[in-house]
C-alpha cells in the first residue's frame, strides 16, 4: 500500500548529499533536518482553488510515495453540487474518476496517455517529500540556482528542474510533462509549479502555498494555470 510506514528508515545526515550538485545540497539541507528519518511516504491535506471552467474551491487529501505512486482525492463544487473523485498513479498505471453529486459520472479516464501524464505529476510532486531524494538521479540544471531531479517512473525517465533560493528554499519546479492542455494533441508540454510559502513538521520543510499549470514560463502561463493550494497538514511515514 502507498500509505504503509517506511520500515526502519535511515536518518538524514548532510554528508548523504555531499556529492550532489550545489543547488540540490542547498535545498535538501534546508528541507531535511539532521537526524530526520528518510520517510518514503507522506499524507497531505490541502485546500485551495481549481479551475473547472471558473475557479472553484476544493479540499483534498493526498498520499504521495515517489516513485511508487500517488492518490489525490478531492471534493469541489459544480452547479451547487459536490464533485468528488480521485486521480491516481499506482502499480504502473494512471486513472481519473470524478462524479457529480456522487452519482453522475463526469470523467473516467485511463490508458497510456493518462498513465504518462500521471507519471509526470508524480515526479513533479516528489518535491513534497524531500526525504525520498535518494530515489532520484541529480544533475546540474540550466543555471547555478537550478538542479534536475530525474525519476524513473513506469519504465521512463521524468526530469524535473528545481529552482532553489540562496537560503535553500524551493522556489519552483518545471518539466516537460505529457498531456493535452487546452485540447492540444497529447505530447510533452511545459508544466510548472511556483512555491510561495513553506511549512515545517517532523523535521521536514516543504512548499505549502503553491500555484501550478501548463505552458509555464511562456506567454500562455496565465491561461494554463489551473491549480492553487495551501497544504494544511503533512504526516510522514
C-alpha positions in Angstrom: 0.0 0.0 0.0 1.2 3.5 -0.8 0.4 4.7 2.8 2.4 2.0 4.5 5.1 3.0 7.0 8.7 3.0 6.0 10.5 0.1 7.6 13.5 1.1 9.7 14.3 4.3 7.8 17.8 5.7 7.8 18.3 9.0 9.5 19.3 12.0 7.3 22.9 13.2 7.6 24.2 16.2 5.5 27.1 14.0 4.3 24.5 12.0 2.3 24.2 14.9 -0.2 27.8 15.9 -0.3 28.3 14.7 -3.9 25.1 16.2 -5.3 25.0 19.5 -7.3 25.2 22.6 -5.2 21.5 23.6 -5.6 20.4 20.1 -4.5 22.6 20.3 -1.4 21.3 23.7 -0.5 17.7 22.6 -0.8 18.0 19.3 0.9 20.0 20.6 3.9 17.4 23.3 4.3 14.4 20.9 3.8 15.5 18.0 6.0 16.9 18.4 9.5 19.8 16.2 10.6 18.6 13.0 12.2 15.2 13.1 10.4 14.0 9.7 9.2 14.2 9.3 5.4 10.5 8.8 5.1 9.2 7.3 1.8 5.6 8.3 2.1 3.7 11.5 3.1 0.0 12.0 3.6 -1.1 15.6 2.9 -4.3 17.6 3.5 -4.9 20.7 1.4 -7.4 23.3 0.3 -7.5 25.8 -2.5 -9.0 26.5 -5.8 -9.1 24.5 -9.1 -10.2 25.9 -12.4 -13.1 23.9 -13.8 -14.4 26.5 -16.2 -14.1 29.1 -13.5 -12.1 28.9 -10.2 -13.8 26.7 -7.7 -12.8 25.9 -4.1 -11.7 22.4 -3.2 -10.5 20.3 -0.3 -8.3 17.2 -0.8 -6.2 14.6 0.8 -3.2 13.0 -1.0 -0.9 10.1 -0.4 2.5 10.5 -2.1 5.1 7.8 -2.3 7.6 8.5 -5.1 8.4 6.8 -7.4 5.8 4.1 -6.5 2.7 6.2 -6.8 0.2 8.8 -5.6 -3.5 9.1 -4.9 -5.2 12.6 -4.8 -8.8 12.5 -3.6 -10.8 15.8 -3.6 -14.2 17.5 -3.3 -15.1 20.6 -5.2 -18.5 22.1 -6.2 -20.1 22.5 -9.6 -23.6 23.9 -10.1 -24.0 23.8 -6.3 -23.4 20.1 -6.2 -20.3 18.3 -4.9 -17.8 16.9 -7.4 -15.9 14.1 -5.8 -13.3 11.7 -7.2 -9.6 10.9 -7.4 -6.5 10.9 -9.6 -4.1 8.1 -9.0 -0.9 6.5 -10.3 -0.1 3.1 -8.8 1.1 -0.3 -10.0 2.4 1.3 -13.2 -0.9 2.8 -14.4 -2.8 6.1 -14.1 -6.5 6.7 -13.7 -9.0 9.6 -13.1 -12.6 9.1 -11.9 -14.9 12.0 -11.0 -18.7 12.2 -10.2 -21.2 15.0 -9.8 -23.3 14.6 -6.6 -21.7 11.2 -6.1 -23.9 9.7 -8.8 -23.4 11.3 -12.3 -20.1 10.4 -14.0 -18.2 13.5 -15.1 -14.9 11.9 -16.0 -13.5 8.4 -16.2 -10.1 8.1 -17.9 -7.2 5.6 -18.0 -4.8 4.2 -20.6 -1.3 5.1 -21.8 -1.7 8.8 -22.1 -3.3 9.2 -18.6 -0.5 7.0 -17.2 2.3 9.0 -18.8 0.7 12.3 -17.5 0.3 10.8 -14.0 3.9 9.6 -14.0 5.0 13.2 -14.7 2.8 14.5 -12.0 4.3 12.0 -9.5 7.8 13.2 -10.4 6.9 16.8 -10.0 5.1 16.3 -6.7 8.1 14.4 -5.3 9.3 17.8 -4.2 6.7 17.5 -1.4 8.7 14.6 0.0 12.3 15.7 0.1 13.2 12.7 2.3 12.8 10.5 -0.8 15.7 12.2 -2.6 17.8 9.1 -2.9 15.3 7.6 -5.4 16.1 10.3 -7.9 19.2 11.0 -10.0 20.6 14.5 -9.6 22.4 16.5 -12.3 23.2 20.2 -12.7 20.4 22.4 -14.1 20.3 25.2 -16.6 21.6 27.8 -14.2 23.5 27.9 -10.9 20.3 28.1 -8.9 18.8 25.1 -10.6 19.1 21.3 -10.4 17.5 18.5 -12.3 16.0 15.5 -10.5 15.3 12.5 -12.8 12.8 10.0 -11.6 12.4 6.6 -13.2 8.6 6.1 -13.3 6.6 3.5 -15.2 9.5 2.5 -17.4 10.5 6.0 -18.4 12.5 8.9 -17.1 10.8 12.1 -15.9 13.1 15.1 -15.5 12.1 17.9 -13.2 14.2 21.1 -12.9 14.0 22.7 -9.5 14.8 26.4 -8.7 16.4 26.9 -5.3 16.9 30.2 -3.5 20.1 31.3 -1.8 18.7 30.3 1.6 17.8 26.8 0.3 14.1 27.5 -0.1 12.4 25.7 -3.0 11.1 28.4 -5.3 9.7 26.4 -8.2 9.8 23.3 -10.4 9.4 22.9 -14.2 9.2 20.0 -16.5 8.0 18.9 -19.9 5.0 16.8 -18.9 2.9 14.5 -21.0 -0.6 15.8 -21.5 -3.1 17.6 -23.8 -3.7 21.0 -22.3 -6.5 23.0 -23.9 -7.4 20.1 -26.1 -4.0 20.1 -27.8 -2.7 16.7 -29.2 -1.1 14.6 -26.5 2.6 15.3 -26.1 5.1 16.9 -23.8 4.1 20.5 -22.8 5.8 22.8 -20.4 4.4 22.5 -16.9 5.4 24.3 -13.7 4.8 25.0 -10.1 5.6 28.1 -8.0 6.1 27.8 -4.3 5.1 30.9 -2.3 5.5 29.8 1.3 6.7 26.8 3.3 5.9 24.8 6.4 7.9 22.5 8.7 6.8 19.4 10.5 8.6 16.4 11.9 11.9 17.9 10.7 10.8 18.2 7.1 10.2 21.6 5.3 8.1 21.6 2.2 6.4 24.2 0.0 3.0 24.9 1.4 1.4 27.5 -0.8 1.6 26.8 -4.5 0.4 27.6 -8.0 0.6 25.2 -10.9 -0.3 24.9 -14.6 0.6 24.3 -18.2 2.7 26.5 -20.5 4.8 27.6 -17.5 7.3 30.4 -18.3 5.6 31.3 -21.6 3.2 34.0 -22.6 0.4 31.5 -22.0 1.2 30.8 -18.4 -1.8 32.7 -17.0 -4.1 30.8 -19.4 -2.6 27.5 -18.3 -2.7 28.0 -14.6 -5.4 25.8 -13.1 -4.4 24.9 -9.5 -3.8 26.9 -6.4 -3.5 25.3 -3.0 -2.4 25.6 0.6 -1.1 22.5 2.4 -2.7 22.3 5.8 -1.2 19.1 7.2 1.6 16.6 6.5 2.1 13.2 8.1 5.3 11.4 7.1 5.5 7.6 7.3 
